[in-house]
Amino acid sequence: MSSVSSARRGIGVRKSVTTRVAADMPSTKRAQAAIEAEVAEQNRAELARQQPEVLDDLAEVVDDAVELTRLLARHRRHLAAQRRDEDGR
């Protein structure tokens, strides 16, 4: 069996499952699900392009959080040293 025919068969299975599930839904939910699927399909390429950018942004957020943690640790040590100096007077 070729990969094309198995892919087509897989698509047919998904459509039939979706149709069965849709038949059990109220019409407004079916309409909403259809719209969401259409929007997802239309935006798939754009989302694929944005994914690396989002991952880069996430890495920056993590780096910023690490830097902030280090900065706060230094500040706490400085404050503790100040308190010790004041208590020693």
PyMOL Python script that loads the backbone (N, CA, C, O; Angstrom):
from pymol import cmd

cmd.read_pdbstr("""\
ATOM      1  N   MET A   1       0.856  -1.172   0.000  1.00  0.00           N
ATOM      2  CA  MET A   1       0.000   0.000   0.000  1.00  0.00           C
ATOM      3  C   MET A   1       0.898   1.230   0.000  1.00  0.00           C
ATOM      4  O   MET A   1       1.837   1.303   0.792  1.00  0.00           O
ATOM      5  N   SER A   2       0.633   2.177  -0.856  1.00  0.00           N
ATOM      6  CA  SER A   2       1.469   3.370  -0.952  1.00  0.00           C
ATOM      7  C   SER A   2       1.166   4.328   0.188  1.00  0.00           C
ATOM      8  O   SER A   2       0.104   4.272   0.807  1.00  0.00           O
ATOM      9  N   SER A   3       2.135   5.216   0.451  1.00  0.00           N
ATOM     10  CA  SER A   3       1.929   6.183   1.526  1.00  0.00           C
ATOM     11  C   SER A   3       0.825   7.172   1.159  1.00  0.00           C
ATOM     12  O   SER A   3       0.144   7.700   2.039  1.00  0.00           O
ATOM     13  N   VAL A   4       0.648   7.424  -0.141  1.00  0.00           N
ATOM     14  CA  VAL A   4      -0.401   8.351  -0.572  1.00  0.00           C
ATOM     15  C   VAL A   4      -1.771   7.767  -0.254  1.00  0.00           C
ATOM     16  O   VAL A   4      -2.642   8.461   0.270  1.00  0.00           O
ATOM     17  N   SER A   5      -1.958   6.484  -0.573  1.00  0.00           N
ATOM     18  CA  SER A   5      -3.274   5.893  -0.315  1.00  0.00           C
ATOM     19  C   SER A   5      -3.520   5.778   1.183  1.00  0.00           C
ATOM     20  O   SER A   5      -4.652   5.959   1.631  1.00  0.00           O
ATOM     21  N   SER A   6      -2.456   5.471   1.992  1.00  0.00           N
ATOM     22  CA  SER A   6      -2.689   5.415   3.434  1.00  0.00           C
ATOM     23  C   SER A   6      -2.974   6.792   3.994  1.00  0.00           C
ATOM     24  O   SER A   6      -3.774   6.932   4.919  1.00  0.00           O
ATOM     25  N   ALA A   7      -2.327   7.816   3.444  1.00  0.00           N
ATOM     26  CA  ALA A   7      -2.608   9.178   3.903  1.00  0.00           C
ATOM     27  C   ALA A   7      -4.040   9.556   3.568  1.00  0.00           C
ATOM     28  O   ALA A   7      -4.740  10.159   4.381  1.00  0.00           O
ATOM     29  N   ARG A   8      -4.474   9.195   2.359  1.00  0.00           N
ATOM     30  CA  ARG A   8      -5.862   9.502   1.971  1.00  0.00           C
ATOM     31  C   ARG A   8      -6.838   8.763   2.874  1.00  0.00           C
ATOM     32  O   ARG A   8      -7.858   9.314   3.291  1.00  0.00           O
ATOM     33  N   ARG A   9      -6.511   7.507   3.171  1.00  0.00           N
ATOM     34  CA  ARG A   9      -7.393   6.728   4.024  1.00  0.00           C
ATOM     35  C   ARG A   9      -7.445   7.351   5.422  1.00  0.00           C
ATOM     36  O   ARG A   9      -8.505   7.399   6.046  1.00  0.00           O
ATOM     37  N   GLY A  10      -6.287   7.830   5.912  1.00  0.00           N
ATOM     38  CA  GLY A  10      -6.242   8.479   7.223  1.00  0.00           C
ATOM     39  C   GLY A  10      -7.105   9.723   7.254  1.00  0.00           C
ATOM     40  O   GLY A  10      -7.791   9.984   8.242  1.00  0.00           O
ATOM     41  N   ILE A  11      -7.072  10.497   6.168  1.00  0.00           N
ATOM     42  CA  ILE A  11      -7.899  11.702   6.082  1.00  0.00           C
ATOM     43  C   ILE A  11      -9.367  11.315   6.117  1.00  0.00           C
ATOM     44  O   ILE A  11     -10.175  11.962   6.783  1.00  0.00           O
ATOM     45  N   GLY A  12      -9.702  10.259   5.397  1.00  0.00           N
ATOM     46  CA  GLY A  12     -11.091   9.798   5.384  1.00  0.00           C
ATOM     47  C   GLY A  12     -11.547   9.363   6.762  1.00  0.00           C
ATOM     48  O   GLY A  12     -12.687   9.618   7.151  1.00  0.00           O
ATOM     49  N   VAL A  13     -10.669   8.710   7.503  1.00  0.00           N
ATOM     50  CA  VAL A  13     -11.011   8.285   8.861  1.00  0.00           C
ATOM     51  C   VAL A  13     -11.261   9.499   9.733  1.00  0.00           C
ATOM     52  O   VAL A  13     -12.238   9.539  10.480  1.00  0.00           O
ATOM     53  N   ARG A  14     -10.371  10.502   9.641  1.00  0.00           N
ATOM     54  CA  ARG A  14     -10.560  11.709  10.448  1.00  0.00           C
ATOM     55  C   ARG A  14     -11.867  12.401  10.107  1.00  0.00           C
ATOM     56  O   ARG A  14     -12.586  12.852  10.998  1.00  0.00           O
ATOM     57  N   LYS A  15     -12.176  12.485   8.819  1.00  0.00           N
ATOM     58  CA  LYS A  15     -13.419  13.141   8.416  1.00  0.00           C
ATOM     59  C   LYS A  15     -14.626  12.384   8.937  1.00  0.00           C
ATOM     60  O   LYS A  15     -15.588  12.997   9.399  1.00  0.00           O
ATOM     61  N   SER A  16     -14.589  11.054   8.870  1.00  0.00           N
ATOM     62  CA  SER A  16     -15.753  10.291   9.333  1.00  0.00           C
ATOM     63  C   SER A  16     -15.901  10.398  10.846  1.00  0.00           C
ATOM     64  O   SER A  16     -17.022  10.469  11.350  1.00  0.00           O
ATOM     65  N   VAL A  17     -14.791  10.409  11.575  1.00  0.00           N
ATOM     66  CA  VAL A  17     -14.861  10.580  13.031  1.00  0.00           C
ATOM     67  C   VAL A  17     -15.395  11.963  13.346  1.00  0.00           C
ATOM     68  O   VAL A  17     -16.255  12.121  14.212  1.00  0.00           O
ATOM     69  N   THR A  18     -14.882  12.974  12.637  1.00  0.00           N
ATOM     70  CA  THR A  18     -15.349  14.345  12.848  1.00  0.00           C
ATOM     71  C   THR A  18     -16.840  14.446  12.552  1.00  0.00           C
ATOM     72  O   THR A  18     -17.575  15.118  13.277  1.00  0.00           O
ATOM     73  N   THR A  19     -17.283  13.788  11.502  1.00  0.00           N
ATOM     74  CA  THR A  19     -18.700  13.828  11.141  1.00  0.00           C
ATOM     75  C   THR A  19     -19.551  13.182  12.220  1.00  0.00           C
ATOM     76  O   THR A  19     -20.613  13.698  12.568  1.00  0.00           O
ATOM     77  N   ARG A  20     -19.091  12.049  12.757  1.00  0.00           N
ATOM     78  CA  ARG A  20     -19.852  11.381  13.831  1.00  0.00           C
ATOM     79  C   ARG A  20     -19.903  12.248  15.071  1.00  0.00           C
ATOM     80  O   ARG A  20     -20.954  12.381  15.698  1.00  0.00           O
ATOM     81  N   VAL A  21     -18.763  12.844  15.433  1.00  0.00           N
ATOM     82  CA  VAL A  21     -18.732  13.707  16.611  1.00  0.00           C
ATOM     83  C   VAL A  21     -19.623  14.917  16.372  1.00  0.00           C
ATOM     84  O   VAL A  21     -20.378  15.317  17.258  1.00  0.00           O
ATOM     85  N   ALA A  22     -19.541  15.501  15.181  1.00  0.00           N
ATOM     86  CA  ALA A  22     -20.337  16.680  14.852  1.00  0.00           C
ATOM     87  C   ALA A  22     -21.823  16.366  14.911  1.00  0.00           C
ATOM     88  O   ALA A  22     -22.619  17.232  15.276  1.00  0.00           O
ATOM     89  N   ALA A  23     -22.211  15.157  14.562  1.00  0.00           N
ATOM     90  CA  ALA A  23     -23.629  14.801  14.586  1.00  0.00           C
ATOM     91  C   ALA A  23     -24.167  14.801  16.011  1.00  0.00           C
ATOM     92  O   ALA A  23     -25.361  15.014  16.221  1.00  0.00           O
ATOM     93  N   ASP A  24     -23.305  14.567  16.985  1.00  0.00           N
ATOM     94  CA  ASP A  24     -23.727  14.557  18.387  1.00  0.00           C
ATOM     95  C   ASP A  24     -23.731  15.951  19.009  1.00  0.00           C
ATOM     96  O   ASP A  24     -24.244  16.124  20.115  1.00  0.00           O
ATOM     97  N   MET A  25     -23.176  16.937  18.331  1.00  0.00           N
ATOM     98  CA  MET A  25     -23.094  18.299  18.869  1.00  0.00           C
ATOM     99  C   MET A  25     -24.321  19.115  18.492  1.00  0.00           C
ATOM    100  O   MET A  25     -24.947  18.872  17.460  1.00  0.00           O
ATOM    101  N   PRO A  26     -24.659  20.079  19.331  1.00  0.00           N
ATOM    102  CA  PRO A  26     -25.690  21.034  18.920  1.00  0.00           C
ATOM    103  C   PRO A  26     -25.189  21.832  17.712  1.00  0.00           C
ATOM    104  O   PRO A  26     -23.981  21.964  17.513  1.00  0.00           O
ATOM    105  N   SER A  27     -26.096  22.355  16.923  1.00  0.00           N
ATOM    106  CA  SER A  27     -25.713  23.017  15.672  1.00  0.00           C
ATOM    107  C   SER A  27     -24.783  24.209  15.882  1.00  0.00           C
ATOM    108  O   SER A  27     -23.897  24.434  15.057  1.00  0.00           O
ATOM    109  N   THR A  28     -24.951  24.971  16.944  1.00  0.00           N
ATOM    110  CA  THR A  28     -24.065  26.123  17.163  1.00  0.00           C
ATOM    111  C   THR A  28     -22.639  25.660  17.449  1.00  0.00           C
ATOM    112  O   THR A  28     -21.679  26.279  16.990  1.00  0.00           O
ATOM    113  N   LYS A  29     -22.502  24.586  18.197  1.00  0.00           N
ATOM    114  CA  LYS A  29     -21.161  24.071  18.471  1.00  0.00           C
ATOM    115  C   LYS A  29     -20.536  23.491  17.212  1.00  0.00           C
ATOM    116  O   LYS A  29     -19.331  23.619  16.996  1.00  0.00           O
ATOM    117  N   ARG A  30     -21.360  22.848  16.376  1.00  0.00           N
ATOM    118  CA  ARG A  30     -20.850  22.320  15.102  1.00  0.00           C
ATOM    119  C   ARG A  30     -20.344  23.451  14.234  1.00  0.00           C
ATOM    120  O   ARG A  30     -19.268  23.358  13.643  1.00  0.00           O
ATOM    121  N   ALA A  31     -21.117  24.515  14.159  1.00  0.00           N
ATOM    122  CA  ALA A  31     -20.727  25.667  13.340  1.00  0.00           C
ATOM    123  C   ALA A  31     -19.436  26.281  13.879  1.00  0.00           C
ATOM    124  O   ALA A  31     -18.541  26.627  13.108  1.00  0.00           O
ATOM    125  N   GLN A  32     -19.343  26.413  15.190  1.00  0.00           N
ATOM    126  CA  GLN A  32     -18.136  26.972  15.807  1.00  0.00           C
ATOM    127  C   GLN A  32     -16.923  26.079  15.531  1.00  0.00           C
ATOM    128  O   GLN A  32     -15.843  26.578  15.214  1.00  0.00           O
ATOM    129  N   ALA A  33     -17.100  24.777  15.649  1.00  0.00           N
ATOM    130  CA  ALA A  33     -15.999  23.843  15.387  1.00  0.00           C
ATOM    131  C   ALA A  33     -15.551  23.937  13.929  1.00  0.00           C
ATOM    132  O   ALA A  33     -14.355  23.890  13.644  1.00  0.00           O
ATOM    133  N   ALA A  34     -16.489  24.066  13.023  1.00  0.00           N
ATOM    134  CA  ALA A  34     -16.150  24.187  11.606  1.00  0.00           C
ATOM    135  C   ALA A  34     -15.376  25.472  11.341  1.00  0.00           C
ATOM    136  O   ALA A  34     -14.401  25.471  10.590  1.00  0.00           O
ATOM    137  N   ILE A  35     -15.804  26.550  11.949  1.00  0.00           N
ATOM    138  CA  ILE A  35     -15.122  27.842  11.776  1.00  0.00           C
ATOM    139  C   ILE A  35     -13.712  27.758  12.346  1.00  0.00           C
ATOM    140  O   ILE A  35     -12.762  28.221  11.715  1.00  0.00           O
ATOM    141  N   GLU A  36     -13.565  27.168  13.540  1.00  0.00           N
ATOM    142  CA  GLU A  36     -12.247  27.054  14.160  1.00  0.00           C
ATOM    143  C   GLU A  36     -11.310  26.218  13.298  1.00  0.00           C
ATOM    144  O   GLU A  36     -10.136  26.556  13.147  1.00  0.00           O
ATOM    145  N   ALA A  37     -11.822  25.137  12.735  1.00  0.00           N
ATOM    146  CA  ALA A  37     -10.992  24.289  11.869  1.00  0.00           C
ATOM    147  C   ALA A  37     -10.563  25.055  10.622  1.00  0.00           C
ATOM    148  O   ALA A  37      -9.419  24.938  10.183  1.00  0.00           O
ATOM    149  N   GLU A  38     -11.467  25.829  10.057  1.00  0.00           N
ATOM    150  CA  GLU A  38     -11.143  26.599   8.858  1.00  0.00           C
ATOM    151  C   GLU A  38     -10.102  27.669   9.167  1.00  0.00           C
ATOM    152  O   GLU A  38      -9.157  27.855   8.400  1.00  0.00           O
ATOM    153  N   VAL A  39     -10.266  28.368  10.277  1.00  0.00           N
ATOM    154  CA  VAL A  39      -9.305  29.410  10.665  1.00  0.00           C
ATOM    155  C   VAL A  39      -7.936  28.786  10.931  1.00  0.00           C
ATOM    156  O   VAL A  39      -6.910  29.333  10.527  1.00  0.00           O
ATOM    157  N   ALA A  40      -7.924  27.653  11.603  1.00  0.00           N
ATOM    158  CA  ALA A  40      -6.649  26.973  11.880  1.00  0.00           C
ATOM    159  C   ALA A  40      -5.955  26.587  10.581  1.00  0.00           C
ATOM    160  O   ALA A  40      -4.743  26.758  10.452  1.00  0.00           O
ATOM    161  N   GLU A  41      -6.699  26.077   9.638  1.00  0.00           N
ATOM    162  CA  GLU A  41      -6.122  25.683   8.348  1.00  0.00           C
ATOM    163  C   GLU A  41      -5.567  26.897   7.612  1.00  0.00           C
ATOM    164  O   GLU A  41      -4.486  26.823   7.028  1.00  0.00           O
ATOM    165  N   GLN A  42      -6.284  28.001   7.633  1.00  0.00           N
ATOM    166  CA  GLN A  42      -5.844  29.209   6.938  1.00  0.00           C
ATOM    167  C   GLN A  42      -4.600  29.810   7.580  1.00  0.00           C
ATOM    168  O   GLN A  42      -3.771  30.401   6.888  1.00  0.00           O
ATOM    169  N   ASN A  43      -4.464  29.668   8.878  1.00  0.00           N
ATOM    170  CA  ASN A  43      -3.359  30.302   9.593  1.00  0.00           C
ATOM    171  C   ASN A  43      -2.189  29.370   9.867  1.00  0.00           C
ATOM    172  O   ASN A  43      -1.217  29.779  10.503  1.00  0.00           O
ATOM    173  N   ARG A  44      -2.258  28.143   9.408  1.00  0.00           N
ATOM    174  CA  ARG A  44      -1.214  27.153   9.704  1.00  0.00           C
ATOM    175  C   ARG A  44       0.169  27.624   9.261  1.00  0.00           C
ATOM    176  O   ARG A  44       1.123  27.523  10.031  1.00  0.00           O
ATOM    177  N   ALA A  45       0.295  28.132   8.044  1.00  0.00           N
ATOM    178  CA  ALA A  45       1.609  28.559   7.534  1.00  0.00           C
ATOM    179  C   ALA A  45       2.152  29.730   8.344  1.00  0.00           C
ATOM    180  O   ALA A  45       3.334  29.763   8.685  1.00  0.00           O
ATOM    181  N   GLU A  46       1.294  30.677   8.644  1.00  0.00           N
ATOM    182  CA  GLU A  46       1.740  31.835   9.426  1.00  0.00           C
ATOM    183  C   GLU A  46       2.186  31.413  10.817  1.00  0.00           C
ATOM    184  O   GLU A  46       3.201  31.896  11.319  1.00  0.00           O
ATOM    185  N   LEU A  47       1.436  30.517  11.439  1.00  0.00           N
ATOM    186  CA  LEU A  47       1.801  30.032  12.766  1.00  0.00           C
ATOM    187  C   LEU A  47       3.119  29.271  12.726  1.00  0.00           C
ATOM    188  O   LEU A  47       3.920  29.370  13.655  1.00  0.00           O
ATOM    189  N   ALA A  48       3.349  28.520  11.668  1.00  0.00           N
ATOM    190  CA  ALA A  48       4.605  27.786  11.521  1.00  0.00           C
ATOM    191  C   ALA A  48       5.782  28.750  11.410  1.00  0.00           C
ATOM    192  O   ALA A  48       6.862  28.468  11.928  1.00  0.00           O
ATOM    193  N   ARG A  49       5.583  29.884  10.741  1.00  0.00           N
ATOM    194  CA  ARG A  49       6.643  30.887  10.639  1.00  0.00           C
ATOM    195  C   ARG A  49       6.862  31.577  11.979  1.00  0.00           C
ATOM    196  O   ARG A  49       7.994  31.925  12.315  1.00  0.00           O
ATOM    197  N   GLN A  50       5.813  31.775  12.737  1.00  0.00           N
ATOM    198  CA  GLN A  50       5.928  32.492  14.007  1.00  0.00           C
ATOM    199  C   GLN A  50       6.498  31.630  15.124  1.00  0.00           C
ATOM    200  O   GLN A  50       7.042  32.161  16.092  1.00  0.00           O
ATOM    201  N   GLN A  51       6.386  30.327  15.010  1.00  0.00           N
ATOM    202  CA  GLN A  51       6.822  29.449  16.090  1.00  0.00           C
ATOM    203  C   GLN A  51       8.288  29.670  16.482  1.00  0.00           C
ATOM    204  O   GLN A  51       8.569  29.781  17.675  1.00  0.00           O
ATOM    205  N   PRO A  52       9.232  29.740  15.540  1.00  0.00           N
ATOM    206  CA  PRO A  52      10.621  29.980  15.949  1.00  0.00           C
ATOM    207  C   PRO A  52      10.793  31.316  16.665  1.00  0.00           C
ATOM    208  O   PRO A  52      11.578  31.422  17.608  1.00  0.00           O
ATOM    209  N   GLU A  53      10.061  32.335  16.220  1.00  0.00           N
ATOM    210  CA  GLU A  53      10.148  33.642  16.877  1.00  0.00           C
ATOM    211  C   GLU A  53       9.638  33.551  18.315  1.00  0.00           C
ATOM    212  O   GLU A  53      10.230  34.128  19.227  1.00  0.00           O
ATOM    213  N   VAL A  54       8.555  32.834  18.510  1.00  0.00           N
ATOM    214  CA  VAL A  54       7.994  32.675  19.851  1.00  0.00           C
ATOM    215  C   VAL A  54       8.973  31.921  20.741  1.00  0.00           C
ATOM    216  O   VAL A  54       9.144  32.265  21.911  1.00  0.00           O
ATOM    217  N   LEU A  55       9.614  30.895  20.191  1.00  0.00           N
ATOM    218  CA  LEU A  55      10.591  30.141  20.971  1.00  0.00           C
ATOM    219  C   LEU A  55      11.782  31.021  21.345  1.00  0.00           C
ATOM    220  O   LEU A  55      12.298  30.926  22.458  1.00  0.00           O
ATOM    221  N   ASP A  56      12.223  31.879  20.418  1.00  0.00           N
ATOM    222  CA  ASP A  56      13.304  32.819  20.734  1.00  0.00           C
ATOM    223  C   ASP A  56      12.883  33.775  21.843  1.00  0.00           C
ATOM    224  O   ASP A  56      13.647  34.043  22.770  1.00  0.00           O
ATOM    225  N   ASP A  57      11.652  34.290  21.735  1.00  0.00           N
ATOM    226  CA  ASP A  57      11.134  35.184  22.771  1.00  0.00           C
ATOM    227  C   ASP A  57      11.060  34.480  24.120  1.00  0.00           C
ATOM    228  O   ASP A  57      11.375  35.072  25.153  1.00  0.00           O
ATOM    229  N   LEU A  58      10.649  33.233  24.112  1.00  0.00           N
ATOM    230  CA  LEU A  58      10.563  32.461  25.347  1.00  0.00           C
ATOM    231  C   LEU A  58      11.944  32.292  25.969  1.00  0.00           C
ATOM    232  O   LEU A  58      12.096  32.390  27.187  1.00  0.00           O
ATOM    233  N   ALA A  59      12.943  32.041  25.140  1.00  0.00           N
ATOM    234  CA  ALA A  59      14.316  31.916  25.640  1.00  0.00           C
ATOM    235  C   ALA A  59      14.769  33.221  26.287  1.00  0.00           C
ATOM    236  O   ALA A  59      15.437  33.204  27.321  1.00  0.00           O
ATOM    237  N   GLU A  60      14.409  34.345  25.685  1.00  0.00           N
ATOM    238  CA  GLU A  60      14.763  35.652  26.263  1.00  0.00           C
ATOM    239  C   GLU A  60      14.070  35.857  27.608  1.00  0.00           C
ATOM    240  O   GLU A  60      14.673  36.387  28.541  1.00  0.00           O
ATOM    241  N   VAL A  61      12.822  35.447  27.712  1.00  0.00           N
ATOM    242  CA  VAL A  61      12.087  35.581  28.968  1.00  0.00           C
ATOM    243  C   VAL A  61      12.770  34.767  30.063  1.00  0.00           C
ATOM    244  O   VAL A  61      12.912  35.229  31.195  1.00  0.00           O
ATOM    245  N   VAL A  62      13.189  33.562  29.719  1.00  0.00           N
ATOM    246  CA  VAL A  62      13.879  32.711  30.690  1.00  0.00           C
ATOM    247  C   VAL A  62      15.197  33.362  31.102  1.00  0.00           C
ATOM    248  O   VAL A  62      15.522  33.410  32.288  1.00  0.00           O
ATOM    249  N   ASP A  63      15.954  33.863  30.127  1.00  0.00           N
ATOM    250  CA  ASP A  63      17.218  34.537  30.443  1.00  0.00           C
ATOM    251  C   ASP A  63      16.979  35.749  31.348  1.00  0.00           C
ATOM    252  O   ASP A  63      17.729  35.976  32.298  1.00  0.00           O
ATOM    253  N   ASP A  64      15.939  36.520  31.051  1.00  0.00           N
ATOM    254  CA  ASP A  64      15.615  37.683  31.885  1.00  0.00           C
ATOM    255  C   ASP A  64      15.258  37.257  33.307  1.00  0.00           C
ATOM    256  O   ASP A  64      15.652  37.908  34.275  1.00  0.00           O
ATOM    257  N   ALA A  65      14.511  36.162  33.428  1.00  0.00           N
ATOM    258  CA  ALA A  65      14.131  35.683  34.755  1.00  0.00           C
ATOM    259  C   ALA A  65      15.361  35.240  35.544  1.00  0.00           C
ATOM    260  O   ALA A  65      15.455  35.500  36.743  1.00  0.00           O
ATOM    261  N   VAL A  66      16.293  34.581  34.882  1.00  0.00           N
ATOM    262  CA  VAL A  66      17.526  34.147  35.548  1.00  0.00           C
ATOM    263  C   VAL A  66      18.318  35.368  35.996  1.00  0.00           C
ATOM    264  O   VAL A  66      18.801  35.416  37.128  1.00  0.00           O
ATOM    265  N   GLU A  67      18.451  36.339  35.127  1.00  0.00           N
ATOM    266  CA  GLU A  67      19.183  37.563  35.475  1.00  0.00           C
ATOM    267  C   GLU A  67      18.502  38.298  36.637  1.00  0.00           C
ATOM    268  O   GLU A  67      19.177  38.785  37.544  1.00  0.00           O
ATOM    269  N   LEU A  68      17.194  38.375  36.609  1.00  0.00           N
ATOM    270  CA  LEU A  68      16.459  39.031  37.692  1.00  0.00           C
ATOM    271  C   LEU A  68      16.665  38.294  39.013  1.00  0.00           C
ATOM    272  O   LEU A  68      16.821  38.926  40.057  1.00  0.00           O
ATOM    273  N   THR A  69      16.668  36.979  38.974  1.00  0.00           N
ATOM    274  CA  THR A  69      16.903  36.184  40.185  1.00  0.00           C
ATOM    275  C   THR A  69      18.283  36.484  40.754  1.00  0.00           C
ATOM    276  O   THR A  69      18.438  36.641  41.966  1.00  0.00           O
ATOM    277  N   ARG A  70      19.281  36.564  39.886  1.00  0.00           N
ATOM    278  CA  ARG A  70      20.641  36.894  40.349  1.00  0.00           C
ATOM    279  C   ARG A  70      20.698  38.297  40.946  1.00  0.00           C
ATOM    280  O   ARG A  70      21.332  38.516  41.978  1.00  0.00           O
ATOM    281  N   LEU A  71      20.035  39.239  40.292  1.00  0.00           N
ATOM    282  CA  LEU A  71      20.022  40.615  40.773  1.00  0.00           C
ATOM    283  C   LEU A  71      19.358  40.706  42.147  1.00  0.00           C
ATOM    284  O   LEU A  71      19.858  41.390  43.039  1.00  0.00           O
ATOM    285  N   LEU A  72      18.246  40.024  42.310  1.00  0.00           N
ATOM    286  CA  LEU A  72      17.554  40.034  43.601  1.00  0.00           C
ATOM    287  C   LEU A  72      18.382  39.372  44.690  1.00  0.00           C
ATOM    288  O   LEU A  72      18.371  39.829  45.833  1.00  0.00           O
ATOM    289  N   ALA A  73      19.097  38.305  44.360  1.00  0.00           N
ATOM    290  CA  ALA A  73      19.955  37.638  45.341  1.00  0.00           C
ATOM    291  C   ALA A  73      21.068  38.593  45.805  1.00  0.00           C
ATOM    292  O   ALA A  73      21.368  38.669  46.996  1.00  0.00           O
ATOM    293  N   ARG A  74      21.677  39.319  44.854  1.00  0.00           N
ATOM    294  CA  ARG A  74      22.712  40.296  45.235  1.00  0.00           C
ATOM    295  C   ARG A  74      22.125  41.390  46.117  1.00  0.00           C
ATOM    296  O   ARG A  74      22.740  41.807  47.099  1.00  0.00           O
ATOM    297  N   HIS A  75      20.935  41.847  45.758  1.00  0.00           N
ATOM    298  CA  HIS A  75      20.287  42.907  46.539  1.00  0.00           C
ATOM    299  C   HIS A  75      19.989  42.430  47.964  1.00  0.00           C
ATOM    300  O   HIS A  75      20.194  43.169  48.927  1.00  0.00           O
ATOM    301  N   ARG A  76      19.506  41.196  48.092  1.00  0.00           N
ATOM    302  CA  ARG A  76      19.220  40.651  49.427  1.00  0.00           C
ATOM    303  C   ARG A  76      20.503  40.555  50.260  1.00  0.00           C
ATOM    304  O   ARG A  76      20.505  40.875  51.448  1.00  0.00           O
ATOM    305  N   ARG A  77      21.594  40.111  49.622  1.00  0.00           N
ATOM    306  CA  ARG A  77      22.870  40.020  50.351  1.00  0.00           C
ATOM    307  C   ARG A  77      23.323  41.406  50.804  1.00  0.00           C
ATOM    308  O   ARG A  77      23.815  41.580  51.919  1.00  0.00           O
ATOM    309  N   HIS A  78      23.147  42.384  49.922  1.00  0.00           N
ATOM    310  CA  HIS A  78      23.526  43.758  50.256  1.00  0.00           C
ATOM    311  C   HIS A  78      22.689  44.271  51.438  1.00  0.00           C
ATOM    312  O   HIS A  78      23.228  44.873  52.367  1.00  0.00           O
ATOM    313  N   LEU A  79      21.378  44.033  51.399  1.00  0.00           N
ATOM    314  CA  LEU A  79      20.515  44.467  52.493  1.00  0.00           C
ATOM    315  C   LEU A  79      20.876  43.770  53.796  1.00  0.00           C
ATOM    316  O   LEU A  79      20.882  44.400  54.854  1.00  0.00           O
ATOM    317  N   ALA A  80      21.175  42.482  53.731  1.00  0.00           N
ATOM    318  CA  ALA A  80      21.558  41.743  54.939  1.00  0.00           C
ATOM    319  C   ALA A  80      22.862  42.311  55.511  1.00  0.00           C
ATOM    320  O   ALA A  80      23.000  42.446  56.726  1.00  0.00           O
ATOM    321  N   ALA A  81      23.808  42.641  54.643  1.00  0.00           N
ATOM    322  CA  ALA A  81      25.073  43.221  55.100  1.00  0.00           C
ATOM    323  C   ALA A  81      24.829  44.593  55.742  1.00  0.00           C
ATOM    324  O   ALA A  81      25.451  44.933  56.749  1.00  0.00           O
ATOM    325  N   GLN A  82      23.930  45.367  55.157  1.00  0.00           N
ATOM    326  CA  GLN A  82      23.592  46.679  55.732  1.00  0.00           C
ATOM    327  C   GLN A  82      22.998  46.518  57.123  1.00  0.00           C
ATOM    328  O   GLN A  82      23.354  47.258  58.040  1.00  0.00           O
ATOM    329  N   ARG A  83      22.096  45.557  57.287  1.00  0.00           N
ATOM    330  CA  ARG A  83      21.470  45.322  58.594  1.00  0.00           C
ATOM    331  C   ARG A  83      22.519  44.905  59.628  1.00  0.00           C
ATOM    332  O   ARG A  83      22.480  45.350  60.775  1.00  0.00           O
ATOM    333  N   ARG A  84      23.448  44.052  59.215  1.00  0.00           N
ATOM    334  CA  ARG A  84      24.505  43.622  60.146  1.00  0.00           C
ATOM    335  C   ARG A  84      25.356  44.813  60.564  1.00  0.00           C
ATOM    336  O   ARG A  84      25.728  44.940  61.730  1.00  0.00           O
ATOM    337  N   ASP A  85      25.667  45.696  59.593  1.00  0.00           N
ATOM    338  CA  ASP A  85      26.452  46.891  59.912  1.00  0.00           C
ATOM    339  C   ASP A  85      25.707  47.783  60.882  1.00  0.00           C
ATOM    340  O   ASP A  85      26.297  48.301  61.830  1.00  0.00           O
ATOM    341  N   GLU A  86      24.401  47.970  60.653  1.00  0.00           N
ATOM    342  CA  GLU A  86      23.609  48.819  61.541  1.00  0.00           C
ATOM    343  C   GLU A  86      23.477  48.209  62.920  1.00  0.00           C
ATOM    344  O   GLU A  86      23.495  48.930  63.917  1.00  0.00           O
ATOM    345  N   ASP A  87      23.346  46.895  62.997  1.00  0.00           N
ATOM    346  CA  ASP A  87      23.214  46.224  64.296  1.00  0.00           C
ATOM    347  C   ASP A  87      24.530  46.259  65.052  1.00  0.00           C
ATOM    348  O   ASP A  87      24.529  46.233  66.282  1.00  0.00           O
ATOM    349  N   GLY A  88      25.652  46.318  64.349  1.00  0.00           N
ATOM    350  CA  GLY A  88      26.965  46.304  64.979  1.00  0.00           C
ATOM    351  C   GLY A  88      27.361  47.647  65.561  1.00  0.00           C
ATOM    352  O   GLY A  88      28.298  47.710  66.358  1.00  0.00           O
ATOM    353  N   ARG A  89      26.704  48.688  65.204  1.00  0.00           N
ATOM    354  CA  ARG A  89      27.074  50.032  65.701  1.00  0.00           C
ATOM    355  C   ARG A  89      26.767  50.224  67.127  1.00  0.00           C
ATOM    356  O   ARG A  89      27.023  51.297  67.674  1.00  0.00           O
TER     357      ARG A  89
END
""", "prot")
cmd.dss("prot")
cmd.show_as("cartoon", "prot")
cmd.util.cbc("prot")
cmd.orient("prot")
